[in-house]
Amino acid sequence: RKFTAPLVGVDEFRQADAHWQSIQINEAFELITVDRTAPFVQQGRQLLHEVVNSLYGVIEGLKRWPSG
């Protein structure tokens, strides 16, 4: 779950529409662990960083998966 939480948060943003409540947006940011007080450019960098880390975590987990 630790590795996939950022991916879930990004997917929630992807599915968002104009009627999303701010509480849902805050929950998505919490899943991605983005600092909402940072400038928007840094928030974007944090989002990308967390997604890439998440993907690498999934890859490393799959590498250790028994192949039998």
mmCIF file of the N, C-alpha and C atoms, coordinates in Angstrom:
data_MODEL
# 
_entry.id   MODEL 
# 
loop_
_atom_site.group_PDB 
_atom_site.id 
_atom_site.type_symbol 
_atom_site.label_atom_id 
_atom_site.label_alt_id 
_atom_site.label_comp_id 
_atom_site.label_asym_id 
_atom_site.label_entity_id 
_atom_site.label_seq_id 
_atom_site.pdbx_PDB_ins_code 
_atom_site.Cartn_x 
_atom_site.Cartn_y 
_atom_site.Cartn_z 
_atom_site.occupancy 
_atom_site.B_iso_or_equiv 
_atom_site.pdbx_formal_charge 
_atom_site.auth_seq_id 
_atom_site.auth_comp_id 
_atom_site.auth_asym_id 
_atom_site.auth_atom_id 
_atom_site.pdbx_PDB_model_num 
ATOM 1   N N  . ARG A 1 1  ? 0.825   -1.194  0.000   1.00 0.00 ? 1  ARG A N  1 
ATOM 2   C CA . ARG A 1 1  ? 0.000   0.000   0.000   1.00 0.00 ? 1  ARG A CA 1 
ATOM 3   C C  . ARG A 1 1  ? 0.866   1.253   0.000   1.00 0.00 ? 1  ARG A C  1 
ATOM 4   N N  . LYS A 1 2  ? 2.011   1.162   0.687   1.00 0.00 ? 2  LYS A N  1 
ATOM 5   C CA . LYS A 1 2  ? 2.923   2.299   0.758   1.00 0.00 ? 2  LYS A CA 1 
ATOM 6   C C  . LYS A 1 2  ? 3.354   2.742   -0.638  1.00 0.00 ? 2  LYS A C  1 
ATOM 7   N N  . PHE A 1 3  ? 3.610   1.773   -1.505  1.00 0.00 ? 3  PHE A N  1 
ATOM 8   C CA . PHE A 1 3  ? 4.087   2.103   -2.840  1.00 0.00 ? 3  PHE A CA 1 
ATOM 9   C C  . PHE A 1 3  ? 2.981   2.595   -3.760  1.00 0.00 ? 3  PHE A C  1 
ATOM 10  N N  . THR A 1 4  ? 1.773   2.126   -3.562  1.00 0.00 ? 4  THR A N  1 
ATOM 11  C CA . THR A 1 4  ? 0.703   2.464   -4.508  1.00 0.00 ? 4  THR A CA 1 
ATOM 12  C C  . THR A 1 4  ? -0.140  3.665   -4.095  1.00 0.00 ? 4  THR A C  1 
ATOM 13  N N  . ALA A 1 5  ? -0.006  4.157   -2.871  1.00 0.00 ? 5  ALA A N  1 
ATOM 14  C CA . ALA A 1 5  ? -0.818  5.291   -2.419  1.00 0.00 ? 5  ALA A CA 1 
ATOM 15  C C  . ALA A 1 5  ? -0.675  6.514   -3.326  1.00 0.00 ? 5  ALA A C  1 
ATOM 16  N N  . PRO A 1 6  ? 0.545   6.895   -3.744  1.00 0.00 ? 6  PRO A N  1 
ATOM 17  C CA . PRO A 1 6  ? 0.644   8.035   -4.661  1.00 0.00 ? 6  PRO A CA 1 
ATOM 18  C C  . PRO A 1 6  ? -0.069  7.798   -5.982  1.00 0.00 ? 6  PRO A C  1 
ATOM 19  N N  . LEU A 1 7  ? -0.027  6.568   -6.470  1.00 0.00 ? 7  LEU A N  1 
ATOM 20  C CA . LEU A 1 7  ? -0.714  6.261   -7.734  1.00 0.00 ? 7  LEU A CA 1 
ATOM 21  C C  . LEU A 1 7  ? -2.224  6.398   -7.578  1.00 0.00 ? 7  LEU A C  1 
ATOM 22  N N  . VAL A 1 8  ? -2.747  5.968   -6.440  1.00 0.00 ? 8  VAL A N  1 
ATOM 23  C CA . VAL A 1 8  ? -4.183  6.112   -6.170  1.00 0.00 ? 8  VAL A CA 1 
ATOM 24  C C  . VAL A 1 8  ? -4.548  7.590   -6.093  1.00 0.00 ? 8  VAL A C  1 
ATOM 25  N N  . GLY A 1 9  ? -3.723  8.375   -5.419  1.00 0.00 ? 9  GLY A N  1 
ATOM 26  C CA . GLY A 1 9  ? -3.985  9.815   -5.310  1.00 0.00 ? 9  GLY A CA 1 
ATOM 27  C C  . GLY A 1 9  ? -4.005  10.498  -6.661  1.00 0.00 ? 9  GLY A C  1 
ATOM 28  N N  . VAL A 1 10 ? -3.058  10.163  -7.524  1.00 0.00 ? 10 VAL A N  1 
ATOM 29  C CA . VAL A 1 10 ? -3.015  10.750  -8.866  1.00 0.00 ? 10 VAL A CA 1 
ATOM 30  C C  . VAL A 1 10 ? -4.229  10.309  -9.672  1.00 0.00 ? 10 VAL A C  1 
ATOM 31  N N  . ASP A 1 11 ? -4.631  9.053   -9.533  1.00 0.00 ? 11 ASP A N  1 
ATOM 32  C CA . ASP A 1 11 ? -5.817  8.577   -10.242 1.00 0.00 ? 11 ASP A CA 1 
ATOM 33  C C  . ASP A 1 11 ? -7.065  9.321   -9.774  1.00 0.00 ? 11 ASP A C  1 
ATOM 34  N N  . GLU A 1 12 ? -7.146  9.636   -8.488  1.00 0.00 ? 12 GLU A N  1 
ATOM 35  C CA . GLU A 1 12 ? -8.292  10.404  -7.991  1.00 0.00 ? 12 GLU A CA 1 
ATOM 36  C C  . GLU A 1 12 ? -8.316  11.795  -8.611  1.00 0.00 ? 12 GLU A C  1 
ATOM 37  N N  . PHE A 1 13 ? -7.138  12.416  -8.776  1.00 0.00 ? 13 PHE A N  1 
ATOM 38  C CA . PHE A 1 13 ? -7.090  13.704  -9.470  1.00 0.00 ? 13 PHE A CA 1 
ATOM 39  C C  . PHE A 1 13 ? -7.556  13.560  -10.906 1.00 0.00 ? 13 PHE A C  1 
ATOM 40  N N  . ARG A 1 14 ? -7.122  12.496  -11.549 1.00 0.00 ? 14 ARG A N  1 
ATOM 41  C CA . ARG A 1 14 ? -7.465  12.270  -12.949 1.00 0.00 ? 14 ARG A CA 1 
ATOM 42  C C  . ARG A 1 14 ? -8.970  12.165  -13.146 1.00 0.00 ? 14 ARG A C  1 
ATOM 43  N N  . GLN A 1 15 ? -9.638  11.566  -12.173 1.00 0.00 ? 15 GLN A N  1 
ATOM 44  C CA . GLN A 1 15 ? -11.071 11.362  -12.276 1.00 0.00 ? 15 GLN A CA 1 
ATOM 45  C C  . GLN A 1 15 ? -11.888 12.572  -11.785 1.00 0.00 ? 15 GLN A C  1 
ATOM 46  N N  . ALA A 1 16 ? -11.192 13.572  -11.304 1.00 0.00 ? 16 ALA A N  1 
ATOM 47  C CA . ALA A 1 16 ? -11.877 14.733  -10.728 1.00 0.00 ? 16 ALA A CA 1 
ATOM 48  C C  . ALA A 1 16 ? -12.646 15.518  -11.793 1.00 0.00 ? 16 ALA A C  1 
ATOM 49  N N  . ASP A 1 17 ? -13.680 16.166  -11.329 1.00 0.00 ? 17 ASP A N  1 
ATOM 50  C CA . ASP A 1 17 ? -14.388 17.111  -12.194 1.00 0.00 ? 17 ASP A CA 1 
ATOM 51  C C  . ASP A 1 17 ? -14.625 18.388  -11.400 1.00 0.00 ? 17 ASP A C  1 
ATOM 52  N N  . ALA A 1 18 ? -15.324 19.314  -11.974 1.00 0.00 ? 18 ALA A N  1 
ATOM 53  C CA . ALA A 1 18 ? -15.521 20.623  -11.351 1.00 0.00 ? 18 ALA A CA 1 
ATOM 54  C C  . ALA A 1 18 ? -16.335 20.559  -10.064 1.00 0.00 ? 18 ALA A C  1 
ATOM 55  N N  . HIS A 1 19 ? -16.982 19.446  -9.799  1.00 0.00 ? 19 HIS A N  1 
ATOM 56  C CA . HIS A 1 19 ? -17.852 19.350  -8.626  1.00 0.00 ? 19 HIS A CA 1 
ATOM 57  C C  . HIS A 1 19 ? -17.190 18.686  -7.432  1.00 0.00 ? 19 HIS A C  1 
ATOM 58  N N  . TRP A 1 20 ? -15.900 18.439  -7.539  1.00 0.00 ? 20 TRP A N  1 
ATOM 59  C CA . TRP A 1 20 ? -15.183 17.823  -6.418  1.00 0.00 ? 20 TRP A CA 1 
ATOM 60  C C  . TRP A 1 20 ? -15.202 18.737  -5.212  1.00 0.00 ? 20 TRP A C  1 
ATOM 61  N N  . GLN A 1 21 ? -15.356 18.176  -4.053  1.00 0.00 ? 21 GLN A N  1 
ATOM 62  C CA . GLN A 1 21 ? -15.300 18.956  -2.828  1.00 0.00 ? 21 GLN A CA 1 
ATOM 63  C C  . GLN A 1 21 ? -13.845 19.087  -2.398  1.00 0.00 ? 21 GLN A C  1 
ATOM 64  N N  . SER A 1 22 ? -13.521 20.162  -1.695  1.00 0.00 ? 22 SER A N  1 
ATOM 65  C CA . SER A 1 22 ? -12.136 20.397  -1.301  1.00 0.00 ? 22 SER A CA 1 
ATOM 66  C C  . SER A 1 22 ? -11.612 19.301  -0.382  1.00 0.00 ? 22 SER A C  1 
ATOM 67  N N  . ILE A 1 23 ? -12.492 18.665  0.394   1.00 0.00 ? 23 ILE A N  1 
ATOM 68  C CA . ILE A 1 23 ? -12.043 17.583  1.282   1.00 0.00 ? 23 ILE A CA 1 
ATOM 69  C C  . ILE A 1 23 ? -11.499 16.418  0.459   1.00 0.00 ? 23 ILE A C  1 
ATOM 70  N N  . GLN A 1 24 ? -12.107 16.117  -0.678  1.00 0.00 ? 24 GLN A N  1 
ATOM 71  C CA . GLN A 1 24 ? -11.638 15.032  -1.534  1.00 0.00 ? 24 GLN A CA 1 
ATOM 72  C C  . GLN A 1 24 ? -10.294 15.388  -2.171  1.00 0.00 ? 24 GLN A C  1 
ATOM 73  N N  . ILE A 1 25 ? -10.119 16.626  -2.539  1.00 0.00 ? 25 ILE A N  1 
ATOM 74  C CA . ILE A 1 25 ? -8.842  17.065  -3.099  1.00 0.00 ? 25 ILE A CA 1 
ATOM 75  C C  . ILE A 1 25 ? -7.758  16.961  -2.040  1.00 0.00 ? 25 ILE A C  1 
ATOM 76  N N  . ASN A 1 26 ? -8.070  17.368  -0.813  1.00 0.00 ? 26 ASN A N  1 
ATOM 77  C CA . ASN A 1 26 ? -7.095  17.268  0.278   1.00 0.00 ? 26 ASN A CA 1 
ATOM 78  C C  . ASN A 1 26 ? -6.716  15.812  0.535   1.00 0.00 ? 26 ASN A C  1 
ATOM 79  N N  . GLU A 1 27 ? -7.686  14.912  0.479   1.00 0.00 ? 27 GLU A N  1 
ATOM 80  C CA . GLU A 1 27 ? -7.395  13.495  0.681   1.00 0.00 ? 27 GLU A CA 1 
ATOM 81  C C  . GLU A 1 27 ? -6.476  12.958  -0.412  1.00 0.00 ? 27 GLU A C  1 
ATOM 82  N N  . ALA A 1 28 ? -6.687  13.389  -1.646  1.00 0.00 ? 28 ALA A N  1 
ATOM 83  C CA . ALA A 1 28 ? -5.825  12.961  -2.752  1.00 0.00 ? 28 ALA A CA 1 
ATOM 84  C C  . ALA A 1 28 ? -4.408  13.476  -2.538  1.00 0.00 ? 28 ALA A C  1 
ATOM 85  N N  . PHE A 1 29 ? -4.269  14.741  -2.119  1.00 0.00 ? 29 PHE A N  1 
ATOM 86  C CA . PHE A 1 29 ? -2.944  15.295  -1.844  1.00 0.00 ? 29 PHE A CA 1 
ATOM 87  C C  . PHE A 1 29 ? -2.265  14.538  -0.705  1.00 0.00 ? 29 PHE A C  1 
ATOM 88  N N  . GLU A 1 30 ? -3.025  14.125  0.299   1.00 0.00 ? 30 GLU A N  1 
ATOM 89  C CA . GLU A 1 30 ? -2.451  13.378  1.414   1.00 0.00 ? 30 GLU A CA 1 
ATOM 90  C C  . GLU A 1 30 ? -1.933  12.010  0.957   1.00 0.00 ? 30 GLU A C  1 
ATOM 91  N N  . LEU A 1 31 ? -2.641  11.372  0.050   1.00 0.00 ? 31 LEU A N  1 
ATOM 92  C CA . LEU A 1 31 ? -2.171  10.087  -0.475  1.00 0.00 ? 31 LEU A CA 1 
ATOM 93  C C  . LEU A 1 31 ? -0.848  10.235  -1.216  1.00 0.00 ? 31 LEU A C  1 
ATOM 94  N N  . ILE A 1 32 ? -0.691  11.369  -1.874  1.00 0.00 ? 32 ILE A N  1 
ATOM 95  C CA . ILE A 1 32 ? 0.511   11.596  -2.659  1.00 0.00 ? 32 ILE A CA 1 
ATOM 96  C C  . ILE A 1 32 ? 1.611   12.220  -1.799  1.00 0.00 ? 32 ILE A C  1 
ATOM 97  N N  . THR A 1 33 ? 1.280   12.712  -0.641  1.00 0.00 ? 33 THR A N  1 
ATOM 98  C CA . THR A 1 33 ? 2.187   13.414  0.276   1.00 0.00 ? 33 THR A CA 1 
ATOM 99  C C  . THR A 1 33 ? 2.801   14.647  -0.367  1.00 0.00 ? 33 THR A C  1 
ATOM 100 N N  . VAL A 1 34 ? 1.931   15.518  -0.857  1.00 0.00 ? 34 VAL A N  1 
ATOM 101 C CA . VAL A 1 34 ? 2.346   16.795  -1.429  1.00 0.00 ? 34 VAL A CA 1 
ATOM 102 C C  . VAL A 1 34 ? 2.131   17.873  -0.380  1.00 0.00 ? 34 VAL A C  1 
ATOM 103 N N  . ASP A 1 35 ? 3.125   18.744  -0.215  1.00 0.00 ? 35 ASP A N  1 
ATOM 104 C CA . ASP A 1 35 ? 3.036   19.863  0.720   1.00 0.00 ? 35 ASP A CA 1 
ATOM 105 C C  . ASP A 1 35 ? 2.212   20.966  0.077   1.00 0.00 ? 35 ASP A C  1 
ATOM 106 N N  . ARG A 1 36 ? 0.992   21.127  0.539   1.00 0.00 ? 36 ARG A N  1 
ATOM 107 C CA . ARG A 1 36 ? 0.070   22.111  -0.050  1.00 0.00 ? 36 ARG A CA 1 
ATOM 108 C C  . ARG A 1 36 ? 0.497   23.546  0.200   1.00 0.00 ? 36 ARG A C  1 
ATOM 109 N N  . THR A 1 37 ? 1.437   23.776  1.113   1.00 0.00 ? 37 THR A N  1 
ATOM 110 C CA . THR A 1 37 ? 1.898   25.140  1.376   1.00 0.00 ? 37 THR A CA 1 
ATOM 111 C C  . THR A 1 37 ? 3.046   25.544  0.456   1.00 0.00 ? 37 THR A C  1 
ATOM 112 N N  . ALA A 1 38 ? 3.605   24.587  -0.258  1.00 0.00 ? 38 ALA A N  1 
ATOM 113 C CA . ALA A 1 38 ? 4.711   24.868  -1.179  1.00 0.00 ? 38 ALA A CA 1 
ATOM 114 C C  . ALA A 1 38 ? 4.176   25.566  -2.433  1.00 0.00 ? 38 ALA A C  1 
ATOM 115 N N  . PRO A 1 39 ? 5.039   26.304  -3.142  1.00 0.00 ? 39 PRO A N  1 
ATOM 116 C CA . PRO A 1 39 ? 4.618   26.892  -4.422  1.00 0.00 ? 39 PRO A CA 1 
ATOM 117 C C  . PRO A 1 39 ? 4.134   25.800  -5.381  1.00 0.00 ? 39 PRO A C  1 
ATOM 118 N N  . PHE A 1 40 ? 3.257   26.170  -6.297  1.00 0.00 ? 40 PHE A N  1 
ATOM 119 C CA . PHE A 1 40 ? 2.647   25.189  -7.197  1.00 0.00 ? 40 PHE A CA 1 
ATOM 120 C C  . PHE A 1 40 ? 3.674   24.393  -7.993  1.00 0.00 ? 40 PHE A C  1 
ATOM 121 N N  . VAL A 1 41 ? 4.750   25.044  -8.424  1.00 0.00 ? 41 VAL A N  1 
ATOM 122 C CA . VAL A 1 41 ? 5.771   24.332  -9.192  1.00 0.00 ? 41 VAL A CA 1 
ATOM 123 C C  . VAL A 1 41 ? 6.401   23.248  -8.325  1.00 0.00 ? 41 VAL A C  1 
ATOM 124 N N  . GLN A 1 42 ? 6.666   23.546  -7.070  1.00 0.00 ? 42 GLN A N  1 
ATOM 125 C CA . GLN A 1 42 ? 7.242   22.544  -6.175  1.00 0.00 ? 42 GLN A CA 1 
ATOM 126 C C  . GLN A 1 42 ? 6.239   21.438  -5.863  1.00 0.00 ? 42 GLN A C  1 
ATOM 127 N N  . GLN A 1 43 ? 4.963   21.781  -5.760  1.00 0.00 ? 43 GLN A N  1 
ATOM 128 C CA . GLN A 1 43 ? 3.948   20.754  -5.553  1.00 0.00 ? 43 GLN A CA 1 
ATOM 129 C C  . GLN A 1 43 ? 3.927   19.798  -6.739  1.00 0.00 ? 43 GLN A C  1 
ATOM 130 N N  . GLY A 1 44 ? 4.045   20.333  -7.949  1.00 0.00 ? 44 GLY A N  1 
ATOM 131 C CA . GLY A 1 44 ? 4.095   19.494  -9.140  1.00 0.00 ? 44 GLY A CA 1 
ATOM 132 C C  . GLY A 1 44 ? 5.313   18.589  -9.138  1.00 0.00 ? 44 GLY A C  1 
ATOM 133 N N  . ARG A 1 45 ? 6.450   19.129  -8.722  1.00 0.00 ? 45 ARG A N  1 
ATOM 134 C CA . ARG A 1 45 ? 7.669   18.329  -8.628  1.00 0.00 ? 45 ARG A CA 1 
ATOM 135 C C  . ARG A 1 45 ? 7.505   17.225  -7.606  1.00 0.00 ? 45 ARG A C  1 
ATOM 136 N N  . GLN A 1 46 ? 6.914   17.547  -6.457  1.00 0.00 ? 46 GLN A N  1 
ATOM 137 C CA . GLN A 1 46 ? 6.685   16.540  -5.421  1.00 0.00 ? 46 GLN A CA 1 
ATOM 138 C C  . GLN A 1 46 ? 5.772   15.438  -5.931  1.00 0.00 ? 46 GLN A C  1 
ATOM 139 N N  . LEU A 1 47 ? 4.735   15.829  -6.643  1.00 0.00 ? 47 LEU A N  1 
ATOM 140 C CA . LEU A 1 47 ? 3.797   14.853  -7.191  1.00 0.00 ? 47 LEU A CA 1 
ATOM 141 C C  . LEU A 1 47 ? 4.522   13.894  -8.145  1.00 0.00 ? 47 LEU A C  1 
ATOM 142 N N  . LEU A 1 48 ? 5.300   14.450  -9.060  1.00 0.00 ? 48 LEU A N  1 
ATOM 143 C CA . LEU A 1 48 ? 6.043   13.611  -10.003 1.00 0.00 ? 48 LEU A CA 1 
ATOM 144 C C  . LEU A 1 48 ? 7.045   12.720  -9.276  1.00 0.00 ? 48 LEU A C  1 
ATOM 145 N N  . HIS A 1 49 ? 7.739   13.265  -8.297  1.00 0.00 ? 49 HIS A N  1 
ATOM 146 C CA . HIS A 1 49 ? 8.723   12.502  -7.536  1.00 0.00 ? 49 HIS A CA 1 
ATOM 147 C C  . HIS A 1 49 ? 8.067   11.312  -6.829  1.00 0.00 ? 49 HIS A C  1 
ATOM 148 N N  . GLU A 1 50 ? 6.917   11.549  -6.201  1.00 0.00 ? 50 GLU A N  1 
ATOM 149 C CA . GLU A 1 50 ? 6.227   10.481  -5.483  1.00 0.00 ? 50 GLU A CA 1 
ATOM 150 C C  . GLU A 1 50 ? 5.718   9.401   -6.432  1.00 0.00 ? 50 GLU A C  1 
ATOM 151 N N  . VAL A 1 51 ? 5.244   9.798   -7.606  1.00 0.00 ? 51 VAL A N  1 
ATOM 152 C CA . VAL A 1 51 ? 4.769   8.814   -8.581  1.00 0.00 ? 51 VAL A CA 1 
ATOM 153 C C  . VAL A 1 51 ? 5.926   7.954   -9.082  1.00 0.00 ? 51 VAL A C  1 
ATOM 154 N N  . VAL A 1 52 ? 7.052   8.589   -9.405  1.00 0.00 ? 52 VAL A N  1 
ATOM 155 C CA . VAL A 1 52 ? 8.211   7.836   -9.883  1.00 0.00 ? 52 VAL A CA 1 
ATOM 156 C C  . VAL A 1 52 ? 8.710   6.896   -8.786  1.00 0.00 ? 52 VAL A C  1 
ATOM 157 N N  . ASN A 1 53 ? 8.800   7.381   -7.545  1.00 0.00 ? 53 ASN A N  1 
ATOM 158 C CA . ASN A 1 53 ? 9.211   6.513   -6.436  1.00 0.00 ? 53 ASN A CA 1 
ATOM 159 C C  . ASN A 1 53 ? 8.261   5.334   -6.281  1.00 0.00 ? 53 ASN A C  1 
ATOM 160 N N  . SER A 1 54 ? 6.978   5.601   -6.438  1.00 0.00 ? 54 SER A N  1 
ATOM 161 C CA . SER A 1 54 ? 5.980   4.554   -6.318  1.00 0.00 ? 54 SER A CA 1 
ATOM 162 C C  . SER A 1 54 ? 6.190   3.491   -7.394  1.00 0.00 ? 54 SER A C  1 
ATOM 163 N N  . LEU A 1 55 ? 6.413   3.920   -8.614  1.00 0.00 ? 55 LEU A N  1 
ATOM 164 C CA . LEU A 1 55 ? 6.628   2.974   -9.708  1.00 0.00 ? 55 LEU A CA 1 
ATOM 165 C C  . LEU A 1 55 ? 7.887   2.146   -9.484  1.00 0.00 ? 55 LEU A C  1 
ATOM 166 N N  . TYR A 1 56 ? 8.952   2.783   -9.020  1.00 0.00 ? 56 TYR A N  1 
ATOM 167 C CA . TYR A 1 56 ? 10.177  2.037   -8.718  1.00 0.00 ? 56 TYR A CA 1 
ATOM 168 C C  . TYR A 1 56 ? 9.939   1.030   -7.594  1.00 0.00 ? 56 TYR A C  1 
ATOM 169 N N  . GLY A 1 57 ? 9.151   1.410   -6.591  1.00 0.00 ? 57 GLY A N  1 
ATOM 170 C CA . GLY A 1 57 ? 8.835   0.480   -5.512  1.00 0.00 ? 57 GLY A CA 1 
ATOM 171 C C  . GLY A 1 57 ? 8.085   -0.736  -6.013  1.00 0.00 ? 57 GLY A C  1 
ATOM 172 N N  . VAL A 1 58 ? 7.141   -0.520  -6.910  1.00 0.00 ? 58 VAL A N  1 
ATOM 173 C CA . VAL A 1 58 ? 6.391   -1.634  -7.490  1.00 0.00 ? 58 VAL A CA 1 
ATOM 174 C C  . VAL A 1 58 ? 7.327   -2.527  -8.299  1.00 0.00 ? 58 VAL A C  1 
ATOM 175 N N  . ILE A 1 59 ? 8.211   -1.917  -9.081  1.00 0.00 ? 59 ILE A N  1 
ATOM 176 C CA . ILE A 1 59 ? 9.161   -2.695  -9.889  1.00 0.00 ? 59 ILE A CA 1 
ATOM 177 C C  . ILE A 1 59 ? 10.057  -3.547  -8.989  1.00 0.00 ? 59 ILE A C  1 
ATOM 178 N N  . GLU A 1 60 ? 10.583  -2.945  -7.926  1.00 0.00 ? 60 GLU A N  1 
ATOM 179 C CA . GLU A 1 60 ? 11.452  -3.697  -7.007  1.00 0.00 ? 60 GLU A CA 1 
ATOM 180 C C  . GLU A 1 60 ? 10.681  -4.847  -6.347  1.00 0.00 ? 60 GLU A C  1 
ATOM 181 N N  . GLY A 1 61 ? 9.424   -4.603  -6.003  1.00 0.00 ? 61 GLY A N  1 
ATOM 182 C CA . GLY A 1 61 ? 8.608   -5.668  -5.419  1.00 0.00 ? 61 GLY A CA 1 
ATOM 183 C C  . GLY A 1 61 ? 8.386   -6.802  -6.404  1.00 0.00 ? 61 GLY A C  1 
ATOM 184 N N  . LEU A 1 62 ? 8.167   -6.463  -7.647  1.00 0.00 ? 62 LEU A N  1 
ATOM 185 C CA . LEU A 1 62 ? 7.965   -7.498  -8.668  1.00 0.00 ? 62 LEU A CA 1 
ATOM 186 C C  . LEU A 1 62 ? 9.243   -8.281  -8.943  1.00 0.00 ? 62 LEU A C  1 
ATOM 187 N N  . LYS A 1 63 ? 10.385  -7.608  -8.851  1.00 0.00 ? 63 LYS A N  1 
ATOM 188 C CA . LYS A 1 63 ? 11.649  -8.314  -9.058  1.00 0.00 ? 63 LYS A CA 1 
ATOM 189 C C  . LYS A 1 63 ? 11.867  -9.392  -7.998  1.00 0.00 ? 63 LYS A C  1 
ATOM 190 N N  . ARG A 1 64 ? 11.381  -9.149  -6.792  1.00 0.00 ? 64 ARG A N  1 
ATOM 191 C CA . ARG A 1 64 ? 11.554  -10.110 -5.700  1.00 0.00 ? 64 ARG A CA 1 
ATOM 192 C C  . ARG A 1 64 ? 10.475  -11.183 -5.680  1.00 0.00 ? 64 ARG A C  1 
ATOM 193 N N  . TRP A 1 65 ? 9.486   -11.047 -6.538  1.00 0.00 ? 65 TRP A N  1 
ATOM 194 C CA . TRP A 1 65 ? 8.379   -11.997 -6.595  1.00 0.00 ? 65 TRP A CA 1 
ATOM 195 C C  . TRP A 1 65 ? 8.912   -13.352 -7.058  1.00 0.00 ? 65 TRP A C  1 
ATOM 196 N N  . PRO A 1 66 ? 8.521   -14.419 -6.412  1.00 0.00 ? 66 PRO A N  1 
ATOM 197 C CA . PRO A 1 66 ? 9.002   -15.751 -6.828  1.00 0.00 ? 66 PRO A CA 1 
ATOM 198 C C  . PRO A 1 66 ? 8.537   -16.083 -8.250  1.00 0.00 ? 66 PRO A C  1 
ATOM 199 N N  . SER A 1 67 ? 9.445   -16.534 -9.056  1.00 0.00 ? 67 SER A N  1 
ATOM 200 C CA . SER A 1 67 ? 9.096   -16.868 -10.445 1.00 0.00 ? 67 SER A CA 1 
ATOM 201 C C  . SER A 1 67 ? 9.022   -18.389 -10.594 1.00 0.00 ? 67 SER A C  1 
ATOM 202 N N  . GLY A 1 68 ? 7.913   -18.912 -10.236 1.00 0.00 ? 68 GLY A N  1 
ATOM 203 C CA . GLY A 1 68 ? 7.864   -20.354 -10.317 1.00 0.00 ? 68 GLY A CA 1 
ATOM 204 C C  . GLY A 1 68 ? 6.543   -20.809 -10.633 1.00 0.00 ? 68 GLY A C  1 
# 
